[in-house]
Amino acid sequence: MVRQAMERIVPFVESLPRQPACDVEGAVELARTLVEPLPRTGTPLEELLDLVFRDLAPKSFNAAGPGYLAYIPGGGIFHAAVADLVSNAINRYVGVFIAAPALVQLEANVVRWFAEIVGYPAAARGILTTGGSLANFTAIVTARRSRLPENFFAGTLYASDQVHHSVVKAALLAGFPEANIRTIPSDELFRIRPDLLRARIAEDRARGLQPFLVVGSAGTTNTGAVDDLEALAALCAEEKLWFHVDAAYGGFLMLTARGRDRMRGLARADSITLDPHKALFLPYGNGSLLVRDGAELRRAHTTHAHYMPEMQDDPDLVDFCEYSPELSRGWRGLRVWLPLKMHGIEPFRRNLDEKIDLTSWAAGELRAIPGIEIVAEPQLTVVAFRAAARGLTEPELNELNRRLLERINARKRVFLTGTMLGARFVIRICVLSFRTHRDRVEAALEDIRAALAEMRLSAPR
Ligand SMILES: Cc1ncc(COP(=O)(O)O)c(C=O)c1O
């Protein structure tokens, strides 16, 4: 079975750079043709693999390819796929320590390495999750259980108008009414306004509410903006609030000197969300939550049952089920441990530095195109821009830029996405895949210039 799968995986992965950056024409109709009742009889593996590789997988966003400059790119380093095969095949149980002490320890090492990357102390603990959304959820539950009474309906939490929507979802899932979630305006660099945050906290306290949590962003999805984490940490300390940072996108850029400079203050957060399936280039399925005082994470997630084995009291040993909403789960640690052990951290650091360079190069090229306005300069590896033809109203400009985006993407060498920044529709370039190098960012610039020329918005070079 593995051999049969590999016969298809190798050409598929090798062809990623040649595959269209996005090809979903007819994909919805294709999806509808697949609806079928529970199969009563078997089908040969060859046939099923052919269906997936030949017919289905190509009709997608090419999220693992070098032209994927959309949203926040993932990666898909192959080592993790091999690790998944191993961990799923051996199927050991890592929810509790005693069931597989040595394997649990490898995962605990991964969490420790992440803590080292962000600059957390030895008392920090954490978990690997399925993604950033679950990490943000676990952070909010931990903050709620640490800072609020059982009846927490007076608790209010604060984040900027640029925070990822998973934070809002997490707050709702954690039981907070929508009215308790405060959206604080951001400044011209799309960072939370600490002055307005402070004023809102005071106002809420005066109304008898219980402010308990501030969520900062270390790399927003819209523009890659990094909040002033030092200022937020100081404010939270003063106000005795839990300080969580959503660093799902930006966190691993702490491996680079420029990232550390831009995210100064990150280690002062009470908790941090990281997404190895973003800037650590892993395939989808890996997030992480780190908590500076690990005991807080444990307190929020420990329950007991007679049928369970003894949990560990030794501070060096960890029962992950006591730190996480999950009990039974796959051994995710191996998919991070294996690539880090095989290569060490250096190639990851180099790759991330390259992405920062590529983004500032792209921003420089965009700036030089007449009629292009940079709306958000890169803070990490996102740049947002738009065509700004004179004499058009804001809605007309938005429409124009939507059409521009379609034309760029129609060439299928790169896939870019847009977003709204206030009332402005902007086009974003996010460089984060380990497969994206200078040639593909040059292709993006060529396609942007060509699309502008087609729309008679500027002359081709
Ligand atoms: C800044 C930020 N936070 C959180 C998330 C949610 O992470 P995930 O998609 O891994 O659940 C994302 C996802 O794209 C993100 O960009």
The ligand as an SDF file (V2000), in Angstrom:
LIG
                    3D

 16 16  0  0  0  0  0  0  0  0999 V2000
   -3.2460   35.0640   13.1560 C   0  0  0  0  0  0  0  0  0  0  0  0
   -4.0020   33.7690   13.1350 C   0  0  0  0  0  0  0  0  0  0  0  0
   -4.5060   33.2850   14.2790 N   0  0  0  0  0  0  0  0  0  0  0  0
   -5.1870   32.1290   14.3210 C   0  0  0  0  0  0  0  0  0  0  0  0
   -5.4120   31.4010   13.1890 C   0  0  0  0  0  0  0  0  0  0  0  0
   -6.2050   30.1290   13.2720 C   0  0  0  0  0  0  0  0  0  0  0  0
   -5.3540   29.0600   13.1110 O   0  0  0  0  0  0  0  0  0  0  0  0
   -5.8010   27.6560   12.4880 P   0  0  0  0  0  0  0  0  0  0  0  0
   -6.2660   27.9390   11.0950 O   0  0  0  0  0  0  0  0  0  0  0  0
   -4.5560   26.8610   12.5650 O   0  0  0  0  0  0  0  0  0  0  0  0
   -6.8920   27.1170   13.3430 O   0  0  0  0  0  0  0  0  0  0  0  0
   -4.9090   31.8480   11.9870 C   0  0  0  0  0  0  0  0  0  0  0  0
   -5.1630   31.0560   10.7800 C   0  0  0  0  0  0  0  0  0  0  0  0
   -5.0760   31.0690    9.7370 O   0  0  0  0  0  0  0  0  0  0  0  0
   -4.1800   33.0620   11.9470 C   0  0  0  0  0  0  0  0  0  0  0  0
   -3.6830   33.5450   10.7890 O   0  0  0  0  0  0  0  0  0  0  0  0
  1  2  1  0
  2  3  1  0
  2 15  2  0
  3  4  2  0
  4  5  1  0
  5  6  1  0
  5 12  2  0
  6  7  1  0
  7  8  1  0
  8  9  2  0
  8 10  1  0
  8 11  1  0
 12 13  1  0
 12 15  1  0
 13 14  2  0
 15 16  1  0
M  END
$$$$
